[in-house]
């Protein structure tokens, strides 16, 4: 496979924020982002943003396409499509060209959807919106391997 074809495959380049991770501050990426942990700040991606069922965002989201299965306390802006899953909770304004909302999802804010909707610029200087809804436990440290190294189970 040619190197250029791998680079254009968006699914190859995904930044993942795993369950138990806590990030404070804004994050910007040229690649897709998946959040299953907690982020206190804005997430900006030139590709897709996915907030997993355990993901929590205390800030704004901006991406080419966005899927929300978890909790967002902030504005959601996309020039593509927004998918809101049944367990999702969004507290903030929504600006999207297309939207799909599953039964059971909770939205509390102004919803602006359509091909003519202007997507505003994201104010990344605003402080984070809120602390996590549920207490996130930090990951337990890995036990040392029999070899006696200090790297635990880290995969290189």
PyMOL commands that set and color helices and strands:
alter all, ss='L'
color gray80, all
select helices_A, chain A and resi 3-7+10-12
alter helices_A, ss='H'
color red, helices_A
select strands_A, chain A and resi 14-17+22-24+27-29+32-35+38-40+43-45+48-51+56-57+61-63+65-68+71-73+76-84+89-91+94-101+106-108+111-113
alter strands_A, ss='S'
color yellow, strands_A
deselect
rebuild
show_as cartoon
